[in-house]
């Protein structure tokens, strides 16, 4: 869908290097924090907390989406700069604005 999922990148000498990570909680009926910034190339890790089912839908320069789930995590590496408006389709009032520079 336009975003690239990357768990690690290869650095000089062939050694694996982790990209910067920004963690977002997907809690019962809210994202925490509700606004965030990241540098392009950052791995954004969404972690489910609470009991309600949620998904993560990112609209922006490189759209992305998770499946609906109650537990677990979803990771996406944001490779394009811009503003991403992130929502939960199950609970449309859940919103997050992610600014990627």
N, C-alpha and C positions, 0 to 999 in steps of 0.2 A: 504494500500500500504506500510505498514511498519512503518509509523509514527502514533503517538497517539495524538489525539486532546483532550486537557484538558483545561477546563476553570478555575478550581480551585481544589486545593487539600485539604484534611482534615488533619489538624494539631493536636497537642496534645489537648486532651479534646474535640475533635470533632468539633473544630472551623474551618471554612473554611479559608484557607490561599492561597493567590494568588502566583503563581510561578513568577519568574522574567520574565519581558517582554522586548523584543527587537522589536522596530517598524521599518519597512522598507516601504518606499513610492514606490508605483508602479505608476510612472508618465508617461507622454507621452514619450515613447521610451527609458526609463531608469529606473533602480532601484536606489534608493538613501537611503543609500550609496551604492556604487558598490562593497564594501568589508566590511565584518563585522565579529565580533567574538561573541561567546556566550558560556556560561557554559551549559553542558547537563542538561536537565530539564527546560531550558528556553522556554517560550512561545514566538514564533516569530509571530508578527502580521503584515500582509501585508495590507496596506491601499491604495486603488485606488485613484489617483488624476489625473485630466485631463479628456480628452474626448475619447481617443482611447481605444478600447477593448484590454484586456490583460489577460493572465493566468500566473500562477506560477507553474513551474515544478522543483522539487528538486531531483537531482540525487546524491546519496551518500549512506551511511550505512543504512539509513531508508528512502527510496524514498517517496515523497508526491506530490500531485497535486491539484490545484484548478480548478474550471470551468472557462471558458472565461467569463469575465464580464467587464462592463464599470465603475461601481461604487461599493462601499461597501468595505468589508474586508474579509480576510481569515486568520485563525489562525491555527498554528500547534505547538505542543510541541515537541521539539527535544530531544529524550531520548537516542540517541546513539552518541557517540563521533566520530569525523572525519571531513572530508571536504565535503561540499555540494556545488555542482555547480548548480546554480539556473538560469533558463532561462524562457523566454516567447515564447511559440511555435508560436504565431502570429507574433512576431518580434524577430527572432533568434539572432539578435545582442544585445538584452537586456540581460545582464549577471550580476550575482552577485555571489561572492564566500563567503560562510559562513563557518567559522572555529569553530567547536564546541569542547571544551575541557572538 
